[in-house]
C-alpha cells in the first residue's frame, strides 16, 4: 500500500509472519571492506540506524553495527517498543538476501535481445541517460508529455526514494499521471465516507479492548508486531473473533472464527445493524449527538435480517445475532481491519458498513473502543508535506491519469490518444503485481514502447526493459520512514556507500533532469535537505522530533495526546462534523448514500465453466508482495506454488494432495500443486501472491487469472471477483 495523503492540503491522496531471530551476524558479508563516506571513517566501530522500507504497516526499526566499515551485525531495534527486537523472517538476512546478493544489478544495462528474453549488455550511465534523453525529447516533440507514463508504487515506502524527486521530474515533463490506487484507496474511501478520515484506535491501545474483531485481516502474517498487543488483551480477558473466508494463520489467536462467503461482509455488517436497532443495543445518546442519518439507516437495514443474511453470507442467523450481542455488550469493543476486503466490487461498501458499527454502539467513547485502521494521517498532520509534494505546483494539474489497475489495458489500447510511448518503472514489478497479467506482458512486449526500469534484480518486469538502472538498497541511501499502521517515525541512514554503480532513485531523476537541461532549483535539492525540510514543522505531534534527534536515536513515536480518543465527543472529519450513516455527498455523485451489496457480475457461461472463486491473498511467510521471491533459500522455504482447494471440491475433481494441476479461466492458466484443505469452504480456491512467473513452472502466477475490474469506490482493484476451474494434469 502506498501511503495516502489527505486532500485537505491540496495533496494527492497517493502522493504520500512469524518473527525470527533478533539479529544476524554478518561477518565477512562482503569480500572487501566497503568504504563509507557519509560518516567519519576514523571510527573503527560505529552504529547506524534505519528502518524497513517494505509495504507493510509494521515499518520495523533496525540497528546496524560496522567494524572498519564492514557490516558485522544487522538487527531489529530493541529500544523501539513496537519493533521490540524482532524482524520478520523476510528481513532477518536482508543484507545478504538483497544488498550483497550475487545476482544484484550493479551497472546500467541495455537490452540486446527480444523483449522478455532478459538479455542485456553493460553500458555507461552517461550513454544510457543520453539515449533516454533523446527518446524523451523526440516523444515530447511528436506526441506530447502525456505519451510518457511513470509506473512507481510502494517498492519502498520511504518518503524520499518513493516519489519525492520522480514526482517533480514527471510533472515538469507534463507526463501522464499514474492512479496509484491498487491497494488501500478503496478501503480508505469507504472509511472516510463515514468518518471523514481513517484514524481510529491506535495499535497499542488494543490492549485495553475486551472484544476484538479481526475483520478480514491476518495479523500473524501481515502485522506480526501487532500480535503481542492482541495477545496481551486476550490475556486480560478479551475475546478475539476472526472474520475471514479463509482459515488463516491467525485462527490460533482467535476464540471464534466466522467464515463468510468472500465479498459478503457488507451484508454481515448490515445485518448486525439490523440486530442492533431491533434489540435496542445502540447508544442512542451518541447517535443523537454525533451522527447523521440514523433513521435512514434504520429503515435501510430493516430488510437485512439475520435470516436474509444467512442465505448470502453462509453464516447462521444464530451466529449473527450472537456476534452482534457480544460486540455491543462487551466494552470496550474494537474492530481491526486493514485492506484485504477492499478487493471486490463491494470493497468500499464493506468498509462503509463496518465503520458505522462503532458509532452505533458508542464504542468510540472508551479507550480501546472503535475501529483500528490506518495511521498515515497522523504523519500527514505532523510533517511538512509540501516539501515532498513540490510536484503539485509544477505544470498542468489536469494531466490525464492512467489507473495502475488497468495498466494492461492502457498499454494495449490502440485508440488511446496519445498512446503510451515511454514507460518508466521504479519501486514496482507490474508484470507480476498487476491484474490481468497476460494483457500486461502483451503491452510490455510492444517494440514501439520504450521502457526504463530502476531495479535491484532482473525481475519479470525488468526483462522487458530497454534500459535497466541499478538502484541502491535501504543500506545505501538516506530516507525518512513513516507508517500506515503505527505511530513511529524513522530516519534511515546509509550504512555503506552504494555498491557498484548503484544510485538512489532520487539521484537518477536528478541526473535525468540535468540531461534534459531542466534548471529549476527543486532538482538541486538533496535528499538530506528534503528530509530536513519535511521535519521542519511546528505541529505538536512532532515536538522535539528533529533531524538531529532522529540521527542520534533512529526513531521516535509521535507526540500524541493521551488518552487517544479521536471520536469520543464526535469531532468527525466529514463536512457535517458527524459520523455520516447517510452520505449526501455520495448521493450527489450518483453513488448509494448508504452501503449496499451488489451481486458480483458474472455471466452464466462463467458460472458453468469456471465455478470456483479465486482469492489471491498475502499468505506467504517469506515474500513481501513480489520482494524476496527471487531469493533461493526463501523460495525453498515457501515451497512450490500451490492452489488450496476444499476437500469436496478436490474429490469431485479426483485430486490428491500434491497433484499437478492447471488452474485456468478465460484470461490465462497457471500450473500449481494441490493443497487439499479444510481452511476454506467449497466453491473457492486460494493462490498466494508474490511468486515470480519466471521462477515457476508454466511461467504464470495468480494474476494471469485475475480481472482488472475496479471496485465500487476509490479506484481500487476488484481482483477477488475472479472465477476459475481446476483440472488435473495427467
PEZISUL-V486841 format. One record per residue. RES is the residue in one letter. SS is DSSP state (H for helix, E for strand, C for the rest). D_CENTER is the distance of its C-alpha to the mean C-alpha in whole Angstrom. Layout:
# PEZISUL-V486841
RES,SS,D_CENTER
RES,SS,D_CENTER
This chain:
# PEZISUL-V486841
X,C,2
X,C,6
X,C,8
X,C,10
X,C,14
X,C,17
X,H,19
X,H,22
X,H,23
X,C,23
X,C,19
X,C,17
X,C,14
X,C,12
X,C,14
X,C,12
X,C,16
X,C,19
X,E,20
X,C,22
X,C,25
X,C,25
X,E,26
X,E,27
X,E,30
X,C,30
X,C,33
X,C,34
X,C,31
X,C,32
X,C,35
X,C,36
X,C,36
X,C,33
X,C,35
X,C,33
X,C,34
X,C,32
X,C,33
X,C,37
X,C,38
X,C,41
X,C,39
X,C,39
X,E,37
X,E,34
X,E,30
X,E,27
X,E,24
X,E,20
X,E,17
X,C,14
X,C,12
X,C,9
X,C,5
X,C,7
X,C,8
X,C,12
X,C,12
X,C,15
X,E,19
X,E,21
X,E,25
X,E,26
X,E,30
X,E,32
X,E,36
X,C,37
X,C,34
X,E,33
X,E,30
X,E,32
X,E,29
X,E,25
X,E,24
X,E,22
X,C,23
X,C,26
X,C,26
X,C,23
X,C,23
X,C,20
X,C,19
X,C,23
X,C,24
X,C,21
X,C,18
X,E,17
X,C,19
X,C,16
X,C,17
X,C,21
X,C,22
X,H,20
X,H,23
X,H,25
X,H,22
X,H,20
X,H,23
X,C,26
X,C,25
X,C,28
X,C,26
X,C,24
X,C,25
X,C,27
X,C,29
X,C,29
X,E,29
X,E,31
X,E,31
X,C,34
X,C,34
X,C,32
X,C,29
X,C,27
X,C,29
X,C,28
X,C,31
X,E,31
X,E,34
X,E,33
X,C,34
X,C,34
X,H,32
X,H,35
X,H,35
X,H,32
X,H,31
X,H,34
X,H,34
X,H,30
X,H,32
X,H,35
X,H,32
X,H,31
X,H,34
X,H,35
X,H,33
X,H,33
X,H,37
X,H,37
X,C,33
X,C,32
X,H,29
X,H,27
X,H,27
X,E,25
X,E,21
X,E,18
X,E,15
X,E,13
X,C,9
X,C,7
X,C,9
X,C,11
X,C,9
X,C,13
X,H,15
X,H,18
X,H,16
X,H,13
X,H,16
X,H,19
X,H,21
X,H,20
X,H,19
X,H,23
X,H,24
X,H,23
X,H,24
X,H,27
X,H,28
X,C,27
X,C,24
X,E,22
X,E,19
X,E,16
X,E,14
X,C,11
X,C,10
X,C,8
X,C,5
X,C,6
X,H,10
X,H,12
X,H,11
X,H,12
X,H,15
X,H,16
X,H,16
X,H,18
X,H,20
X,H,22
X,H,21
X,C,21
X,C,18
X,C,15
X,C,17
X,C,19
X,C,20
X,C,19
X,H,18
X,H,21
X,H,23
X,H,22
X,H,25
X,H,27
X,C,26
X,C,29
X,E,27
X,E,23
X,E,21
X,E,18
X,E,17
X,C,15
X,C,13
X,C,14
X,H,14
X,H,16
X,H,14
X,H,11
X,C,12
X,H,15
X,H,17
X,H,17
X,H,19
X,H,22
X,H,22
X,H,22
X,H,25
X,H,27
X,H,27
X,H,28
X,H,30
X,C,32
X,C,32
X,C,29
X,E,28
X,E,25
X,E,24
X,E,21
X,E,20
X,C,19
X,C,20
X,C,20
X,C,22
X,C,19
X,H,19
X,H,19
X,H,22
X,H,25
X,H,23
X,C,24
X,C,28
X,E,27
X,E,25
X,E,25
X,C,24
X,C,23
X,C,23
X,C,20
X,C,19
X,C,22
X,H,21
X,H,22
X,H,25
X,H,25
X,H,24
X,H,27
X,H,29
X,H,29
X,H,30
X,H,33
X,H,34
X,H,33
X,H,35
X,H,38
X,C,38
X,C,38
X,C,35
X,C,34
X,C,35
X,H,37
X,H,37
X,H,34
X,H,33
X,H,36
X,H,35
X,H,32
X,E,31
X,E,31
X,C,32
X,H,33
X,H,36
X,H,34
X,H,32
X,H,34
X,H,36
X,H,33
X,H,32
X,C,36
X,C,35
X,C,32
X,C,34
X,H,33
X,H,36
X,H,34
X,H,30
X,H,32
X,H,32
X,H,29
X,H,27
X,C,29
X,C,29
X,C,33
X,H,34
X,H,35
X,H,32
X,H,30
X,H,33
X,H,33
X,H,29
X,H,30
X,H,33
X,H,32
X,H,29
X,H,31
X,H,34
X,C,32
X,C,31
X,C,29
X,E,26
X,E,22
X,E,20
X,E,16
X,C,13
X,C,10
X,C,8
X,H,10
X,H,13
X,H,12
X,C,12
X,C,16
X,C,18
X,C,19
X,H,15
X,H,16
X,H,19
X,H,18
X,H,16
X,H,19
X,H,22
X,H,20
X,H,20
X,H,24
X,H,25
X,H,25
X,H,27
X,H,29
X,H,30
X,C,30
X,H,28
X,H,27
X,H,30
X,C,30
X,C,28
X,C,25
X,C,25
X,E,23
X,E,19
X,E,16
X,C,13
X,C,11
X,C,13
X,H,12
X,H,16
X,H,18
X,H,17
X,H,17
X,H,21
X,H,22
X,C,21
X,C,23
X,H,20
X,H,23
X,H,23
X,C,20
X,C,20
X,H,24
X,H,23
X,H,23
X,H,27
X,C,27
X,C,29
X,C,28
X,C,26
X,C,26
X,C,25
X,C,24
X,E,20
X,E,19
X,E,16
X,H,13
X,H,13
X,H,17
X,H,17
X,H,20
X,H,22
X,H,22
X,H,23
X,H,26
X,C,27
X,C,31
X,C,31
X,C,29
X,C,31
X,C,30
X,C,28
X,C,26
X,C,28
X,E,26
X,E,22
X,E,20
X,E,17
X,E,16
X,C,12
X,C,12
X,C,13
X,H,14
X,H,17
X,H,15
X,H,11
X,C,13
X,C,15
X,C,18
X,H,19
X,H,22
X,H,22
X,H,20
X,H,22
X,H,25
X,H,24
X,H,23
X,C,27
X,C,29
X,C,31
X,C,31
X,C,28
X,E,28
X,E,24
X,E,23
X,E,21
X,E,20
X,E,19
X,C,20
X,C,21
X,C,22
X,C,19
X,C,20
X,C,19
X,H,21
X,H,24
X,H,24
X,C,25
X,C,28
X,E,27
X,E,25
X,E,24
X,E,24
X,E,21
X,C,21
X,C,19
X,C,18
X,C,22
X,C,23
X,C,22
X,C,22
X,E,19
X,E,18
X,E,15
X,C,14
X,C,11
X,C,9
X,C,11
X,C,14
X,C,17
X,E,18
X,E,18
X,E,19
X,E,21
X,E,20
X,C,24
X,C,25
X,C,27
X,C,28
X,C,29
X,C,27
X,C,28
X,C,30
X,C,29
X,C,26
X,E,25
X,C,22
X,H,20
X,H,22
X,H,25
X,H,24
X,H,24
X,H,27
X,H,29
X,H,28
X,H,29
X,H,33
X,H,33
X,C,33
X,C,35
X,C,33
X,C,35
X,C,33
X,H,32
X,H,29
X,H,28
X,C,30
X,C,28
X,C,27
X,H,24
X,H,26
X,H,27
X,H,24
X,H,23
X,H,26
X,H,26
X,H,23
X,C,24
X,C,27
X,C,27
X,C,29
X,C,27
X,H,28
X,H,25
X,H,25
X,C,29
X,C,30
X,C,27
X,C,28
X,H,27
X,H,30
X,H,29
X,H,26
X,H,27
X,H,30
X,H,27
X,C,24
X,E,22
X,E,23
X,E,22
X,C,22
X,C,25
X,C,25
X,C,28
X,C,29
X,C,29
X,C,25
X,C,26
X,C,25
X,C,26
X,C,29
X,C,31
X,C,29
X,C,28
X,C,25
X,C,24
X,C,25
X,C,28
X,C,30
X,C,29
X,C,29
X,E,26
X,E,27
X,C,27
X,C,29
X,C,27
X,H,30
X,H,27
X,H,26
X,H,29
X,H,30
X,C,27
X,C,28
X,C,26
X,C,27
X,C,27
X,C,27
X,C,24
X,C,25
X,C,25
X,C,25
X,C,26
X,C,24
X,C,26
X,C,27
X,C,31
X,H,33
X,H,33
X,H,30
X,H,31
X,H,34
X,H,32
X,C,29
X,C,29
X,E,26
X,E,22
X,E,20
X,E,17
X,E,14
X,E,12
X,C,10
X,C,14
X,C,15
X,C,16
X,C,16
X,C,13
X,E,10
X,C,9
X,C,12
X,E,13
X,C,16
X,C,17
X,C,20
X,C,21
X,H,24
X,H,24
X,H,21
X,H,21
X,H,25
X,H,23
X,H,21
X,C,24
X,C,24
X,C,22
X,E,23
X,E,23
X,E,23
X,E,26
X,E,28
X,H,32
X,H,33
X,H,31
X,H,32
X,H,36
X,H,36
X,C,35
X,C,37
X,C,34
X,C,34
X,C,32
X,C,31
X,C,32
X,E,31
X,E,30
X,E,29
X,E,26
X,E,26
X,E,26
X,C,27
X,C,25
X,E,25
X,E,25
X,E,24
X,E,26
X,E,25
X,E,27
X,E,28
X,E,27
X,E,29
X,E,27
X,C,28
X,C,24
X,C,24
X,C,26
X,C,28
X,C,27
X,E,24
X,E,22
X,E,19
X,E,18
X,E,15
X,C,12
X,C,13
X,C,16
X,C,18
X,H,20
X,H,23
X,H,23
X,C,24
X,C,27
X,C,27
X,C,25
X,C,22
X,C,19
X,H,17
X,H,16
X,H,20
X,C,20
X,C,18
X,C,19
X,C,17
X,C,18
X,E,16
X,C,16
X,C,18
X,C,17
X,C,14
X,C,14
X,C,11
X,E,12
X,C,15
X,C,15
X,C,16
X,C,19
X,E,20
X,E,23
X,E,25
X,E,28
X,E,29
X,E,32
X,E,34
X,C,35
X,C,38
